[in-house]
Every structure is written in structure tokens, then in C-alpha cells.
């Protein structure tokens, strides 16, 4: 198991609700279904990493058959963080 897979497994076992977790090297991106869940993720990740920002984004668009030309959108909250290597200040 690589370091990224171990970090992803640790984050998934935290018990907080999420839609998607991605770990790229020292970068962490957590997509949560709501702003409240995203803020909980930000406070959890801040214990061991530097949280850069949390943004509200549109994750999926689906065509709504009842409203012509108005797609249904799903808003999510994304948290971006970086694990510092100890040399940074």
C-alpha cells in the first residue's frame, strides 16, 4: 500500500460524510455534499495539514426532463489541503 492509499484510507475511516476523497502526493482534495460537512473536514484536516481553501462548486449537471433548458445541478463543497513536510515555516 502506497503512502497516498494509506492516507486516503485514514481519511475515509474518519466517520465524516464525503462524496469523494483524492490524495495526490502531498495534496488532499475532499469533496463533501454540504458546506457543514466541508467545514468539519477542514477542521479535521487542519490537525495534520495546511488547509488552503474551501469552495462551493457545481459537481454534476443532469438534464432535467421537466424543465427544458434548465439542467439540474448538484452543489458540493471542496476542501483543498497540503501536508507539510516539516521543513516549511
PyMOL Python script that loads the backbone (N, CA, C, O; Angstrom):
from pymol import cmd

cmd.read_pdbstr("""\
ATOM      1  N   UNK A   1       0.844  -1.177   0.000  1.00  0.00           N
ATOM      2  CA  UNK A   1       0.000   0.000   0.000  1.00  0.00           C
ATOM      3  C   UNK A   1       0.891   1.242   0.000  1.00  0.00           C
ATOM      4  O   UNK A   1       1.791   1.381   0.828  1.00  0.00           O
ATOM      5  N   UNK A   2       0.620   2.131  -0.939  1.00  0.00           N
ATOM      6  CA  UNK A   2       1.421   3.352  -1.036  1.00  0.00           C
ATOM      7  C   UNK A   2       1.017   4.344   0.058  1.00  0.00           C
ATOM      8  O   UNK A   2       0.009   4.157   0.740  1.00  0.00           O
ATOM      9  N   UNK A   3       1.814   5.395   0.214  1.00  0.00           N
ATOM     10  CA  UNK A   3       1.534   6.415   1.217  1.00  0.00           C
ATOM     11  C   UNK A   3       0.215   7.128   0.921  1.00  0.00           C
ATOM     12  O   UNK A   3      -0.546   7.438   1.838  1.00  0.00           O
ATOM     13  N   UNK A   4      -0.055   7.388  -0.365  1.00  0.00           N
ATOM     14  CA  UNK A   4      -1.294   8.057  -0.744  1.00  0.00           C
ATOM     15  C   UNK A   4      -2.513   7.184  -0.441  1.00  0.00           C
ATOM     16  O   UNK A   4      -3.531   7.681   0.041  1.00  0.00           O
ATOM     17  N   UNK A   5      -2.410   5.890  -0.721  1.00  0.00           N
ATOM     18  CA  UNK A   5      -3.519   4.977  -0.427  1.00  0.00           C
ATOM     19  C   UNK A   5      -3.756   4.874   1.075  1.00  0.00           C
ATOM     20  O   UNK A   5      -4.901   4.799   1.518  1.00  0.00           O
ATOM     21  N   UNK A   6      -2.670   4.871   1.868  1.00  0.00           N
ATOM     22  CA  UNK A   6      -2.804   4.816   3.326  1.00  0.00           C
ATOM     23  C   UNK A   6      -3.469   6.082   3.853  1.00  0.00           C
ATOM     24  O   UNK A   6      -4.305   6.009   4.753  1.00  0.00           O
ATOM     25  N   UNK A   7      -3.107   7.247   3.301  1.00  0.00           N
ATOM     26  CA  UNK A   7      -3.718   8.498   3.724  1.00  0.00           C
ATOM     27  C   UNK A   7      -5.197   8.530   3.349  1.00  0.00           C
ATOM     28  O   UNK A   7      -6.030   8.981   4.135  1.00  0.00           O
ATOM     29  N   UNK A   8      -5.521   8.055   2.155  1.00  0.00           N
ATOM     30  CA  UNK A   8      -6.916   8.021   1.725  1.00  0.00           C
ATOM     31  C   UNK A   8      -7.734   7.097   2.627  1.00  0.00           C
ATOM     32  O   UNK A   8      -8.859   7.431   2.999  1.00  0.00           O
ATOM     33  N   UNK A   9      -7.176   5.939   2.981  1.00  0.00           N
ATOM     34  CA  UNK A   9      -7.868   5.007   3.875  1.00  0.00           C
ATOM     35  C   UNK A   9      -8.075   5.630   5.256  1.00  0.00           C
ATOM     36  O   UNK A   9      -9.122   5.441   5.874  1.00  0.00           O
ATOM     37  N   UNK A  10      -7.078   6.372   5.736  1.00  0.00           N
ATOM     38  CA  UNK A  10      -7.201   7.032   7.034  1.00  0.00           C
ATOM     39  C   UNK A  10      -8.308   8.087   6.997  1.00  0.00           C
ATOM     40  O   UNK A  10      -9.086   8.200   7.944  1.00  0.00           O
ATOM     41  N   UNK A  11      -8.381   8.854   5.920  1.00  0.00           N
ATOM     42  CA  UNK A  11      -9.412   9.879   5.805  1.00  0.00           C
ATOM     43  C   UNK A  11     -10.803   9.257   5.666  1.00  0.00           C
ATOM     44  O   UNK A  11     -11.769   9.763   6.239  1.00  0.00           O
ATOM     45  N   UNK A  12     -10.907   8.172   4.913  1.00  0.00           N
ATOM     46  CA  UNK A  12     -12.206   7.512   4.732  1.00  0.00           C
ATOM     47  C   UNK A  12     -12.718   6.912   6.032  1.00  0.00           C
ATOM     48  O   UNK A  12     -13.929   6.817   6.234  1.00  0.00           O
ATOM     49  N   UNK A  13     -11.818   6.509   6.913  1.00  0.00           N
ATOM     50  CA  UNK A  13     -12.236   5.893   8.173  1.00  0.00           C
ATOM     51  C   UNK A  13     -12.515   6.919   9.268  1.00  0.00           C
ATOM     52  O   UNK A  13     -12.743   6.539  10.417  1.00  0.00           O
ATOM     53  N   UNK A  14     -12.503   8.202   8.940  1.00  0.00           N
ATOM     54  CA  UNK A  14     -12.718   9.247   9.946  1.00  0.00           C
ATOM     55  C   UNK A  14     -14.161   9.312  10.430  1.00  0.00           C
ATOM     56  O   UNK A  14     -14.423   9.800  11.529  1.00  0.00           O
ATOM     57  N   UNK A  15     -15.100   8.827   9.622  1.00  0.00           N
ATOM     58  CA  UNK A  15     -16.509   8.864  10.012  1.00  0.00           C
ATOM     59  C   UNK A  15     -17.251  10.100   9.537  1.00  0.00           C
ATOM     60  O   UNK A  15     -18.455  10.219   9.766  1.00  0.00           O
ATOM     61  N   UNK A  16     -16.563  11.019   8.883  1.00  0.00           N
ATOM     62  CA  UNK A  16     -17.213  12.218   8.358  1.00  0.00           C
ATOM     63  C   UNK A  16     -17.807  11.921   6.984  1.00  0.00           C
ATOM     64  O   UNK A  16     -17.237  11.135   6.227  1.00  0.00           O
ATOM     65  N   UNK A  17     -18.949  12.538   6.648  1.00  0.00           N
ATOM     66  CA  UNK A  17     -19.564  12.273   5.340  1.00  0.00           C
ATOM     67  C   UNK A  17     -18.771  12.923   4.206  1.00  0.00           C
ATOM     68  O   UNK A  17     -18.280  14.044   4.339  1.00  0.00           O
ATOM     69  N   UNK A  18     -18.655  12.207   3.099  1.00  0.00           N
ATOM     70  CA  UNK A  18     -17.926  12.730   1.940  1.00  0.00           C
ATOM     71  C   UNK A  18     -18.505  12.144   0.668  1.00  0.00           C
ATOM     72  O   UNK A  18     -19.173  11.111   0.685  1.00  0.00           O
ATOM     73  N   UNK A  19     -18.237  12.821  -0.426  1.00  0.00           N
ATOM     74  CA  UNK A  19     -18.603  12.307  -1.736  1.00  0.00           C
ATOM     75  C   UNK A  19     -17.397  11.659  -2.383  1.00  0.00           C
ATOM     76  O   UNK A  19     -17.498  10.587  -2.981  1.00  0.00           O
ATOM     77  N   UNK A  20     -16.236  12.330  -2.257  1.00  0.00           N
ATOM     78  CA  UNK A  20     -15.030  11.826  -2.905  1.00  0.00           C
ATOM     79  C   UNK A  20     -13.808  12.345  -2.155  1.00  0.00           C
ATOM     80  O   UNK A  20     -13.791  13.481  -1.679  1.00  0.00           O
ATOM     81  N   UNK A  21     -12.792  11.499  -2.057  1.00  0.00           N
ATOM     82  CA  UNK A  21     -11.511  11.886  -1.462  1.00  0.00           C
ATOM     83  C   UNK A  21     -10.428  11.540  -2.463  1.00  0.00           C
ATOM     84  O   UNK A  21     -10.363  10.419  -2.967  1.00  0.00           O
ATOM     85  N   UNK A  22      -9.566  12.532  -2.748  1.00  0.00           N
ATOM     86  CA  UNK A  22      -8.434  12.289  -3.640  1.00  0.00           C
ATOM     87  C   UNK A  22      -7.164  12.754  -2.945  1.00  0.00           C
ATOM     88  O   UNK A  22      -7.135  13.818  -2.325  1.00  0.00           O
ATOM     89  N   UNK A  23      -6.116  11.946  -3.056  1.00  0.00           N
ATOM     90  CA  UNK A  23      -4.815  12.280  -2.482  1.00  0.00           C
ATOM     91  C   UNK A  23      -3.795  12.214  -3.608  1.00  0.00           C
ATOM     92  O   UNK A  23      -3.595  11.167  -4.223  1.00  0.00           O
ATOM     93  N   UNK A  24      -3.151  13.353  -3.867  1.00  0.00           N
ATOM     94  CA  UNK A  24      -2.125  13.442  -4.906  1.00  0.00           C
ATOM     95  C   UNK A  24      -0.814  13.835  -4.242  1.00  0.00           C
ATOM     96  O   UNK A  24      -0.597  15.014  -3.961  1.00  0.00           O
ATOM     97  N   UNK A  25       0.044  12.894  -3.993  1.00  0.00           N
ATOM     98  CA  UNK A  25       1.302  13.222  -3.336  1.00  0.00           C
ATOM     99  C   UNK A  25       1.019  13.811  -1.967  1.00  0.00           C
ATOM    100  O   UNK A  25       0.506  13.121  -1.087  1.00  0.00           O
ATOM    101  N   UNK A  26       1.351  15.094  -1.780  1.00  0.00           N
ATOM    102  CA  UNK A  26       1.077  15.762  -0.506  1.00  0.00           C
ATOM    103  C   UNK A  26      -0.201  16.590  -0.556  1.00  0.00           C
ATOM    104  O   UNK A  26      -0.535  17.255   0.424  1.00  0.00           O
ATOM    105  N   UNK A  27      -0.916  16.566  -1.663  1.00  0.00           N
ATOM    106  CA  UNK A  27      -2.157  17.329  -1.822  1.00  0.00           C
ATOM    107  C   UNK A  27      -3.360  16.469  -1.470  1.00  0.00           C
ATOM    108  O   UNK A  27      -3.417  15.294  -1.832  1.00  0.00           O
ATOM    109  N   UNK A  28      -4.326  17.058  -0.763  1.00  0.00           N
ATOM    110  CA  UNK A  28      -5.564  16.375  -0.391  1.00  0.00           C
ATOM    111  C   UNK A  28      -6.735  17.208  -0.900  1.00  0.00           C
ATOM    112  O   UNK A  28      -6.786  18.419  -0.681  1.00  0.00           O
ATOM    113  N   UNK A  29      -7.673  16.554  -1.578  1.00  0.00           N
ATOM    114  CA  UNK A  29      -8.904  17.206  -2.020  1.00  0.00           C
ATOM    115  C   UNK A  29     -10.071  16.360  -1.535  1.00  0.00           C
ATOM    116  O   UNK A  29     -10.202  15.196  -1.914  1.00  0.00           O
ATOM    117  N   UNK A  30     -10.919  16.947  -0.695  1.00  0.00           N
ATOM    118  CA  UNK A  30     -12.097  16.258  -0.179  1.00  0.00           C
ATOM    119  C   UNK A  30     -13.328  16.976  -0.726  1.00  0.00           C
ATOM    120  O   UNK A  30     -13.463  18.192  -0.584  1.00  0.00           O
ATOM    121  N   UNK A  31     -14.219  16.217  -1.349  1.00  0.00           N
ATOM    122  CA  UNK A  31     -15.482  16.756  -1.844  1.00  0.00           C
ATOM    123  C   UNK A  31     -16.587  16.274  -0.921  1.00  0.00           C
ATOM    124  O   UNK A  31     -16.809  15.073  -0.768  1.00  0.00           O
ATOM    125  N   UNK A  32     -17.280  17.234  -0.306  1.00  0.00           N
ATOM    126  CA  UNK A  32     -18.360  16.919   0.626  1.00  0.00           C
ATOM    127  C   UNK A  32     -19.689  17.349   0.016  1.00  0.00           C
ATOM    128  O   UNK A  32     -19.734  18.223  -0.850  1.00  0.00           O
ATOM    129  N   UNK A  33     -20.766  16.726   0.477  1.00  0.00           N
ATOM    130  CA  UNK A  33     -22.093  17.031  -0.057  1.00  0.00           C
ATOM    131  C   UNK A  33     -22.626  18.370   0.411  1.00  0.00           C
ATOM    132  O   UNK A  33     -23.443  18.974  -0.283  1.00  0.00           O
ATOM    133  N   UNK A  34     -22.190  18.857   1.569  1.00  0.00           N
ATOM    134  CA  UNK A  34     -22.725  20.108   2.100  1.00  0.00           C
ATOM    135  C   UNK A  34     -21.600  20.975   2.657  1.00  0.00           C
ATOM    136  O   UNK A  34     -20.487  20.504   2.890  1.00  0.00           O
ATOM    137  N   UNK A  35     -21.916  22.251   2.862  1.00  0.00           N
ATOM    138  CA  UNK A  35     -20.940  23.186   3.428  1.00  0.00           C
ATOM    139  C   UNK A  35     -20.591  22.798   4.864  1.00  0.00           C
ATOM    140  O   UNK A  35     -19.431  22.893   5.265  1.00  0.00           O
ATOM    141  N   UNK A  36     -21.572  22.367   5.630  1.00  0.00           N
ATOM    142  CA  UNK A  36     -21.325  21.985   7.019  1.00  0.00           C
ATOM    143  C   UNK A  36     -20.350  20.807   7.097  1.00  0.00           C
ATOM    144  O   UNK A  36     -19.430  20.802   7.915  1.00  0.00           O
ATOM    145  N   UNK A  37     -20.567  19.812   6.236  1.00  0.00           N
ATOM    146  CA  UNK A  37     -19.645  18.667   6.208  1.00  0.00           C
ATOM    147  C   UNK A  37     -18.263  19.108   5.747  1.00  0.00           C
ATOM    148  O   UNK A  37     -17.253  18.622   6.256  1.00  0.00           O
ATOM    149  N   UNK A  38     -18.212  20.026   4.786  1.00  0.00           N
ATOM    150  CA  UNK A  38     -16.925  20.533   4.317  1.00  0.00           C
ATOM    151  C   UNK A  38     -16.155  21.270   5.392  1.00  0.00           C
ATOM    152  O   UNK A  38     -14.934  21.144   5.486  1.00  0.00           O
ATOM    153  N   UNK A  39     -16.866  22.042   6.207  1.00  0.00           N
ATOM    154  CA  UNK A  39     -16.196  22.747   7.303  1.00  0.00           C
ATOM    155  C   UNK A  39     -15.699  21.775   8.364  1.00  0.00           C
ATOM    156  O   UNK A  39     -14.651  22.006   8.968  1.00  0.00           O
ATOM    157  N   UNK A  40     -16.434  20.693   8.602  1.00  0.00           N
ATOM    158  CA  UNK A  40     -15.958  19.655   9.526  1.00  0.00           C
ATOM    159  C   UNK A  40     -14.694  19.000   8.985  1.00  0.00           C
ATOM    160  O   UNK A  40     -13.753  18.734   9.734  1.00  0.00           O
ATOM    161  N   UNK A  41     -14.677  18.738   7.667  1.00  0.00           N
ATOM    162  CA  UNK A  41     -13.481  18.178   7.045  1.00  0.00           C
ATOM    163  C   UNK A  41     -12.302  19.132   7.180  1.00  0.00           C
ATOM    164  O   UNK A  41     -11.186  18.701   7.472  1.00  0.00           O
ATOM    165  N   UNK A  42     -12.537  20.416   6.972  1.00  0.00           N
ATOM    166  CA  UNK A  42     -11.456  21.402   7.068  1.00  0.00           C
ATOM    167  C   UNK A  42     -10.860  21.424   8.467  1.00  0.00           C
ATOM    168  O   UNK A  42      -9.640  21.485   8.617  1.00  0.00           O
ATOM    169  N   UNK A  43     -11.704  21.376   9.492  1.00  0.00           N
ATOM    170  CA  UNK A  43     -11.178  21.378  10.861  1.00  0.00           C
ATOM    171  C   UNK A  43     -10.466  20.068  11.193  1.00  0.00           C
ATOM    172  O   UNK A  43      -9.491  20.072  11.945  1.00  0.00           O
ATOM    173  N   UNK A  44     -10.941  18.946  10.640  1.00  0.00           N
ATOM    174  CA  UNK A  44     -10.284  17.661  10.870  1.00  0.00           C
ATOM    175  C   UNK A  44      -8.914  17.617  10.185  1.00  0.00           C
ATOM    176  O   UNK A  44      -7.927  17.195  10.789  1.00  0.00           O
ATOM    177  N   UNK A  45      -8.860  18.049   8.936  1.00  0.00           N
ATOM    178  CA  UNK A  45      -7.607  18.004   8.188  1.00  0.00           C
ATOM    179  C   UNK A  45      -6.599  19.010   8.739  1.00  0.00           C
ATOM    180  O   UNK A  45      -5.392  18.781   8.651  1.00  0.00           O
ATOM    181  N   UNK A  46      -7.075  20.121   9.307  1.00  0.00           N
ATOM    182  CA  UNK A  46      -6.173  21.147   9.844  1.00  0.00           C
ATOM    183  C   UNK A  46      -5.333  20.637  11.007  1.00  0.00           C
ATOM    184  O   UNK A  46      -4.352  21.279  11.384  1.00  0.00           O
ATOM    185  N   UNK A  47      -5.699  19.498  11.579  1.00  0.00           N
ATOM    186  CA  UNK A  47      -4.911  18.924  12.675  1.00  0.00           C
ATOM    187  C   UNK A  47      -3.555  18.410  12.204  1.00  0.00           C
ATOM    188  O   UNK A  47      -2.607  18.358  12.989  1.00  0.00           O
ATOM    189  N   UNK A  48      -3.452  18.024  10.911  1.00  0.00           N
ATOM    190  CA  UNK A  48      -2.193  17.454  10.434  1.00  0.00           C
ATOM    191  C   UNK A  48      -1.748  18.015   9.087  1.00  0.00           C
ATOM    192  O   UNK A  48      -0.719  17.590   8.563  1.00  0.00           O
ATOM    193  N   UNK A  49      -2.488  18.950   8.518  1.00  0.00           N
ATOM    194  CA  UNK A  49      -2.122  19.514   7.217  1.00  0.00           C
ATOM    195  C   UNK A  49      -2.521  20.984   7.179  1.00  0.00           C
ATOM    196  O   UNK A  49      -3.241  21.468   8.053  1.00  0.00           O
ATOM    197  N   UNK A  50      -2.046  21.684   6.161  1.00  0.00           N
ATOM    198  CA  UNK A  50      -2.387  23.082   5.946  1.00  0.00           C
ATOM    199  C   UNK A  50      -3.578  23.144   4.994  1.00  0.00           C
ATOM    200  O   UNK A  50      -3.491  22.699   3.850  1.00  0.00           O
ATOM    201  N   UNK A  51      -4.679  23.692   5.471  1.00  0.00           N
ATOM    202  CA  UNK A  51      -5.884  23.816   4.648  1.00  0.00           C
ATOM    203  C   UNK A  51      -5.793  25.137   3.898  1.00  0.00           C
ATOM    204  O   UNK A  51      -5.662  26.199   4.507  1.00  0.00           O
ATOM    205  N   UNK A  52      -5.864  25.064   2.560  1.00  0.00           N
ATOM    206  CA  UNK A  52      -5.775  26.268   1.747  1.00  0.00           C
ATOM    207  C   UNK A  52      -7.114  26.959   1.603  1.00  0.00           C
ATOM    208  O   UNK A  52      -7.227  28.153   1.882  1.00  0.00           O
ATOM    209  N   UNK A  53      -8.109  26.245   1.181  1.00  0.00           N
ATOM    210  CA  UNK A  53      -9.403  26.884   0.981  1.00  0.00           C
ATOM    211  C   UNK A  53     -10.497  25.836   0.907  1.00  0.00           C
ATOM    212  O   UNK A  53     -10.254  24.646   0.706  1.00  0.00           O
ATOM    213  N   UNK A  54     -11.695  26.327   1.076  1.00  0.00           N
ATOM    214  CA  UNK A  54     -12.885  25.524   0.865  1.00  0.00           C
ATOM    215  C   UNK A  54     -13.794  26.313  -0.053  1.00  0.00           C
ATOM    216  O   UNK A  54     -14.059  27.489   0.194  1.00  0.00           O
ATOM    217  N   UNK A  55     -14.268  25.688  -1.095  1.00  0.00           N
ATOM    218  CA  UNK A  55     -15.092  26.403  -2.063  1.00  0.00           C
ATOM    219  C   UNK A  55     -16.377  25.629  -2.337  1.00  0.00           C
ATOM    220  O   UNK A  55     -16.423  24.405  -2.216  1.00  0.00           O
ATOM    221  N   UNK A  56     -17.402  26.360  -2.704  1.00  0.00           N
ATOM    222  CA  UNK A  56     -18.633  25.752  -3.174  1.00  0.00           C
ATOM    223  C   UNK A  56     -18.528  25.638  -4.682  1.00  0.00           C
ATOM    224  O   UNK A  56     -18.195  26.612  -5.357  1.00  0.00           O
ATOM    225  N   UNK A  57     -18.804  24.470  -5.212  1.00  0.00           N
ATOM    226  CA  UNK A  57     -18.664  24.231  -6.647  1.00  0.00           C
ATOM    227  C   UNK A  57     -19.841  23.415  -7.158  1.00  0.00           C
ATOM    228  O   UNK A  57     -20.564  22.785  -6.386  1.00  0.00           O
ATOM    229  N   UNK A  58     -20.017  23.437  -8.455  1.00  0.00           N
ATOM    230  CA  UNK A  58     -21.020  22.594  -9.103  1.00  0.00           C
ATOM    231  C   UNK A  58     -20.308  21.343  -9.574  1.00  0.00           C
ATOM    232  O   UNK A  58     -19.366  21.407 -10.362  1.00  0.00           O
ATOM    233  N   UNK A  59     -20.768  20.209  -9.083  1.00  0.00           N
ATOM    234  CA  UNK A  59     -20.074  18.963  -9.365  1.00  0.00           C
ATOM    235  C   UNK A  59     -20.672  18.208 -10.541  1.00  0.00           C
ATOM    236  O   UNK A  59     -19.940  17.657 -11.363  1.00  0.00           O
ATOM    237  N   UNK A  60     -21.970  18.179 -10.625  1.00  0.00           N
ATOM    238  CA  UNK A  60     -22.616  17.400 -11.676  1.00  0.00           C
ATOM    239  C   UNK A  60     -23.767  18.200 -12.262  1.00  0.00           C
ATOM    240  O   UNK A  60     -24.447  18.943 -11.554  1.00  0.00           O
ATOM    241  N   UNK A  61     -23.974  18.044 -13.526  1.00  0.00           N
ATOM    242  CA  UNK A  61     -25.148  18.608 -14.181  1.00  0.00           C
ATOM    243  C   UNK A  61     -25.918  17.449 -14.799  1.00  0.00           C
ATOM    244  O   UNK A  61     -25.344  16.586 -15.464  1.00  0.00           O
ATOM    245  N   UNK A  62     -27.204  17.446 -14.572  1.00  0.00           N
ATOM    246  CA  UNK A  62     -28.059  16.422 -15.158  1.00  0.00           C
ATOM    247  C   UNK A  62     -29.176  17.117 -15.912  1.00  0.00           C
ATOM    248  O   UNK A  62     -29.691  18.145 -15.474  1.00  0.00           O
ATOM    249  N   UNK A  63     -29.535  16.563 -17.019  1.00  0.00           N
ATOM    250  CA  UNK A  63     -30.634  17.138 -17.777  1.00  0.00           C
ATOM    251  C   UNK A  63     -31.946  16.838 -17.073  1.00  0.00           C
ATOM    252  O   UNK A  63     -32.265  15.682 -16.796  1.00  0.00           O
ATOM    253  N   UNK A  64     -32.690  17.872 -16.791  1.00  0.00           N
ATOM    254  CA  UNK A  64     -33.987  17.724 -16.152  1.00  0.00           C
ATOM    255  C   UNK A  64     -35.045  17.694 -17.245  1.00  0.00           C
ATOM    256  O   UNK A  64     -35.211  18.675 -17.971  1.00  0.00           O
ATOM    257  N   UNK A  65     -35.759  16.590 -17.371  1.00  0.00           N
ATOM    258  CA  UNK A  65     -36.743  16.433 -18.443  1.00  0.00           C
ATOM    259  C   UNK A  65     -37.956  17.350 -18.276  1.00  0.00           C
ATOM    260  O   UNK A  65     -38.630  17.668 -19.256  1.00  0.00           O
ATOM    261  N   UNK A  66     -38.232  17.771 -17.053  1.00  0.00           N
ATOM    262  CA  UNK A  66     -39.424  18.581 -16.814  1.00  0.00           C
ATOM    263  C   UNK A  66     -39.199  20.062 -17.123  1.00  0.00           C
ATOM    264  O   UNK A  66     -40.141  20.779 -17.464  1.00  0.00           O
ATOM    265  N   UNK A  67     -37.972  20.509 -17.005  1.00  0.00           N
ATOM    266  CA  UNK A  67     -37.656  21.909 -17.273  1.00  0.00           C
ATOM    267  C   UNK A  67     -36.722  21.969 -18.479  1.00  0.00           C
ATOM    268  O   UNK A  67     -35.545  21.629 -18.369  1.00  0.00           O
ATOM    269  N   UNK A  68     -37.218  22.382 -19.580  1.00  0.00           N
ATOM    270  CA  UNK A  68     -36.434  22.401 -20.805  1.00  0.00           C
ATOM    271  C   UNK A  68     -35.370  23.492 -20.710  1.00  0.00           C
ATOM    272  O   UNK A  68     -35.671  24.649 -20.418  1.00  0.00           O
ATOM    273  N   UNK A  69     -34.139  23.108 -20.956  1.00  0.00           N
ATOM    274  CA  UNK A  69     -33.031  24.055 -20.956  1.00  0.00           C
ATOM    275  C   UNK A  69     -32.483  24.402 -19.590  1.00  0.00           C
ATOM    276  O   UNK A  69     -31.521  25.164 -19.503  1.00  0.00           O
ATOM    277  N   UNK A  70     -33.046  23.883 -18.532  1.00  0.00           N
ATOM    278  CA  UNK A  70     -32.558  24.151 -17.182  1.00  0.00           C
ATOM    279  C   UNK A  70     -32.028  22.858 -16.575  1.00  0.00           C
ATOM    280  O   UNK A  70     -32.809  22.077 -16.031  1.00  0.00           O
ATOM    281  N   UNK A  71     -30.728  22.611 -16.653  1.00  0.00           N
ATOM    282  CA  UNK A  71     -30.208  21.370 -16.078  1.00  0.00           C
ATOM    283  C   UNK A  71     -30.217  21.419 -14.548  1.00  0.00           C
ATOM    284  O   UNK A  71     -30.044  22.478 -13.945  1.00  0.00           O
ATOM    285  N   UNK A  72     -30.416  20.285 -13.956  1.00  0.00           N
ATOM    286  CA  UNK A  72     -30.326  20.174 -12.502  1.00  0.00           C
ATOM    287  C   UNK A  72     -28.849  20.103 -12.128  1.00  0.00           C
ATOM    288  O   UNK A  72     -28.077  19.380 -12.758  1.00  0.00           O
ATOM    289  N   UNK A  73     -28.465  20.847 -11.113  1.00  0.00           N
ATOM    290  CA  UNK A  73     -27.070  20.865 -10.691  1.00  0.00           C
ATOM    291  C   UNK A  73     -26.964  20.373  -9.256  1.00  0.00           C
ATOM    292  O   UNK A  73     -27.909  20.483  -8.474  1.00  0.00           O
ATOM    293  N   UNK A  74     -25.809  19.836  -8.928  1.00  0.00           N
ATOM    294  CA  UNK A  74     -25.518  19.374  -7.569  1.00  0.00           C
ATOM    295  C   UNK A  74     -24.373  20.230  -7.051  1.00  0.00           C
ATOM    296  O   UNK A  74     -23.262  20.178  -7.578  1.00  0.00           O
ATOM    297  N   UNK A  75     -24.648  21.017  -6.016  1.00  0.00           N
ATOM    298  CA  UNK A  75     -23.601  21.830  -5.418  1.00  0.00           C
ATOM    299  C   UNK A  75     -22.886  21.024  -4.345  1.00  0.00           C
ATOM    300  O   UNK A  75     -23.515  20.339  -3.539  1.00  0.00           O
ATOM    301  N   UNK A  76     -21.567  21.117  -4.349  1.00  0.00           N
ATOM    302  CA  UNK A  76     -20.740  20.415  -3.370  1.00  0.00           C
ATOM    303  C   UNK A  76     -19.773  21.425  -2.756  1.00  0.00           C
ATOM    304  O   UNK A  76     -19.654  22.554  -3.231  1.00  0.00           O
ATOM    305  N   UNK A  77     -19.102  21.013  -1.723  1.00  0.00           N
ATOM    306  CA  UNK A  77     -18.110  21.849  -1.050  1.00  0.00           C
ATOM    307  C   UNK A  77     -16.783  21.114  -1.098  1.00  0.00           C
ATOM    308  O   UNK A  77     -16.685  19.975  -0.642  1.00  0.00           O
ATOM    309  N   UNK A  78     -15.758  21.760  -1.647  1.00  0.00           N
ATOM    310  CA  UNK A  78     -14.438  21.126  -1.766  1.00  0.00           C
ATOM    311  C   UNK A  78     -13.450  21.763  -0.807  1.00  0.00           C
ATOM    312  O   UNK A  78     -13.416  22.983  -0.643  1.00  0.00           O
ATOM    313  N   UNK A  79     -12.649  20.920  -0.178  1.00  0.00           N
ATOM    314  CA  UNK A  79     -11.605  21.364   0.741  1.00  0.00           C
ATOM    315  C   UNK A  79     -10.266  20.953   0.142  1.00  0.00           C
ATOM    316  O   UNK A  79     -10.055  19.787  -0.192  1.00  0.00           O
ATOM    317  N   UNK A  80      -9.356  21.930   0.008  1.00  0.00           N
ATOM    318  CA  UNK A  80      -8.026  21.686  -0.534  1.00  0.00           C
ATOM    319  C   UNK A  80      -7.009  21.853   0.590  1.00  0.00           C
ATOM    320  O   UNK A  80      -7.052  22.832   1.335  1.00  0.00           O
ATOM    321  N   UNK A  81      -6.098  20.893   0.707  1.00  0.00           N
ATOM    322  CA  UNK A  81      -5.096  20.943   1.770  1.00  0.00           C
ATOM    323  C   UNK A  81      -3.779  20.374   1.274  1.00  0.00           C
ATOM    324  O   UNK A  81      -3.729  19.666   0.268  1.00  0.00           O
ATOM    325  N   UNK A  82      -2.710  20.696   2.001  1.00  0.00           N
ATOM    326  CA  UNK A  82      -1.388  20.175   1.688  1.00  0.00           C
ATOM    327  C   UNK A  82      -0.720  19.724   2.976  1.00  0.00           C
ATOM    328  O   UNK A  82      -0.745  20.427   3.986  1.00  0.00           O
ATOM    329  N   UNK A  83      -0.131  18.555   2.925  1.00  0.00           N
ATOM    330  CA  UNK A  83       0.613  18.035   4.058  1.00  0.00           C
ATOM    331  C   UNK A  83       2.018  18.626   3.997  1.00  0.00           C
ATOM    332  O   UNK A  83       2.743  18.412   3.026  1.00  0.00           O
ATOM    333  N   UNK A  84       2.401  19.365   5.028  1.00  0.00           N
ATOM    334  CA  UNK A  84       3.723  19.964   5.024  1.00  0.00           C
ATOM    335  C   UNK A  84       4.766  18.934   5.425  1.00  0.00           C
ATOM    336  O   UNK A  84       4.489  18.021   6.202  1.00  0.00           O
ATOM    337  N   UNK A  85       5.953  19.091   4.893  1.00  0.00           N
ATOM    338  CA  UNK A  85       6.998  18.081   5.118  1.00  0.00           C
ATOM    339  C   UNK A  85       7.859  18.380   6.328  1.00  0.00           C
ATOM    340  O   UNK A  85       8.812  17.643   6.584  1.00  0.00           O
ATOM    341  N   UNK A  86       7.567  19.428   7.083  1.00  0.00           N
ATOM    342  CA  UNK A  86       8.325  19.711   8.291  1.00  0.00           C
ATOM    343  C   UNK A  86       9.425  20.737   8.097  1.00  0.00           C
ATOM    344  O   UNK A  86       9.873  21.350   9.067  1.00  0.00           O
ATOM    345  N   UNK A  87       9.868  20.937   6.863  1.00  0.00           N
ATOM    346  CA  UNK A  87      10.909  21.922   6.589  1.00  0.00           C
ATOM    347  C   UNK A  87      10.328  23.309   6.361  1.00  0.00           C
ATOM    348  O   UNK A  87      11.053  24.301   6.438  1.00  0.00           O
ATOM    349  N   UNK A  88       9.066  23.392   6.089  1.00  0.00           N
ATOM    350  CA  UNK A  88       8.441  24.656   5.744  1.00  0.00           C
ATOM    351  C   UNK A  88       8.012  25.404   6.993  1.00  0.00           C
ATOM    352  O   UNK A  88       7.727  24.799   8.026  1.00  0.00           O
ATOM    353  N   UNK A  89       7.970  26.700   6.891  1.00  0.00           N
ATOM    354  CA  UNK A  89       7.541  27.519   8.025  1.00  0.00           C
ATOM    355  C   UNK A  89       6.395  28.371   7.628  1.00  0.00           C
ATOM    356  O   UNK A  89       5.884  29.138   8.444  1.00  0.00           O
TER     357      UNK A  89
END
""", "prot")
cmd.dss("prot")
cmd.show_as("cartoon", "prot")
cmd.util.cbc("prot")
cmd.orient("prot")
